[in-house]
Amino acid sequence: MIEKIKYFRRNADQLPMIFHFLNTFITEYSSNLKILNEIKLSVEEIFMNMVRHNKTTDMDIAVKTEFSNNSISISLIDYEDKPFDILTTDEIDFDEYFEQKKYGGLGIHLIKKLMDDLIFNHNDGITTIKITRNINKDV
């Protein structure tokens, strides 16, 4: 297994640096732009949810990349007292969603559709959300 970790301030202005970090790592193992963009979209959604919804800390958010067995995993690690388990979100009824003229709130749904695996863990005040994408899936 090959892994790298980097820390980012909890601010939207960090997204270009996160994308650069992901681009550098992922392109070592896959030239598939679809996979790269799906991972970046998923990481952006998770990172921004951590920034927007966790106001209990100003500590940096860690982004850990891993390559193993033809899959790429990205973990986002945050310190929080009251975690939100993204695995507990309900499936979206799109008819109802559009009927109510809602907007937003689709990010977690997209992550579940785009990634091959999604793991949530909270232990001793540390939340880890790990996404995994098989890089041979859409070759």
Helices and strands as residue ranges (DSSP letters): E 2-8, G 12-14, H 15-26, H 33-53, E 61-68, E 71-79, G 86-88, H 94-99, H 107-114, E 117-123, E 126-134
